[in-house]
Amino acid sequence: MTPQDYAQQKAAASGSSFYYAFLFLPPPRRAAITAFYAFCREVDDVVDEVQDLGVAQAKLAWWRQEVAQAFAGKPSHPALQALMPHVPAYGIEARHLQAVIDGCQMDLDQSRYLDYAGLQRYCHLVAGVVGEVAARIFGQTAVATTEYAHRLGLAFQLTNIIRDVGEDATRGRIYLPVQELQRFDVKAHELLKRGEAPGSDRADFERRFLALMTFQVDRALGLYDEALALLPDADRRAQKPGLMMASIYRTLLREIAAEPLLVLTRRVSLTPLRKLWLAWKVQALGRL
């Protein structure tokens, strides 16, 4: 298996909405973003799949060394072997990849965020920087497109956090800021128990949880609007893959808004056919 085949399989196997946007790119850009996404998946899998904290720490340390070696011309992992030939053409730097690792390190170091500012710092590393690199690969020409990419990355990550409230709780993780839980009187133990705390009033919990989730969804939807307003007209055509992802993620967010309680018990998702349809509409019509 070639490094390119490995990256392709890694990206496709994730089932991510991002993969559907990649399909519409010219081959060189598609190969670059697929390899970069494969790297991101590899690092993220350390947090999601490795149960032993010490082992996970060691794996992230290995990835830091691997990134340094790759930029010194000696990549050993197939994901980076696939990515490195594209680095000069798209201005990808070691700091970008190290930032992604830093974000995953935060997942190992903490499972709560006191406030929105702290959560934003995390989102910057795991999503904003990813958006910055993606924008370069898609064909950025205007400096202002970087701010658009960071804002859109924040919207994507908040959507993921909203979608995964229940799934994250099974891992003992709560990404919703503590200050916001307090504001809506939702207790951490209620989320960890998915609202089934002994002796709790189910109707009362649902009322408080719905208010919390409405706030979260409205903020994320607003970020999509802000991001799209920041995208320079000069780069709108080149950044179509990002717009495709925005269409898919924003549609998912609206599905969650219709029944927020579902996120406690299952992962809300769109079908592959619907994702492809949403991506194709952006490609064909040039708008969300």
Buried (B, 14 or more C-beta within 10 A) or exposed (E): EEBBEBBBBBBEEBEBBBBBBBBBBEEEBBBBBBBBBBBBBBBBBBBEEBEEEEEBBEBBEEBBEBBEBBBEEEBEBBBBBBBBBBBEEBEBEBEBBBBBBBBBBBBBEEEBBEEBEBBBBBBBBBBBBBBBBBBBBBBBEBEEBBBBBBBBBBBBBBBBBBBBBBBBBEBEBBBBBBEBBEEBBBBBEBBBBBBEBEEBEEEEBBEBBBBBBEBBBEBBBEBBEBBBEBBBEEBBEBBBBBBBBBBBBBBBBEBBBEEBBBBBEEEBEBEEEBBBBBBBBBBEEEEB
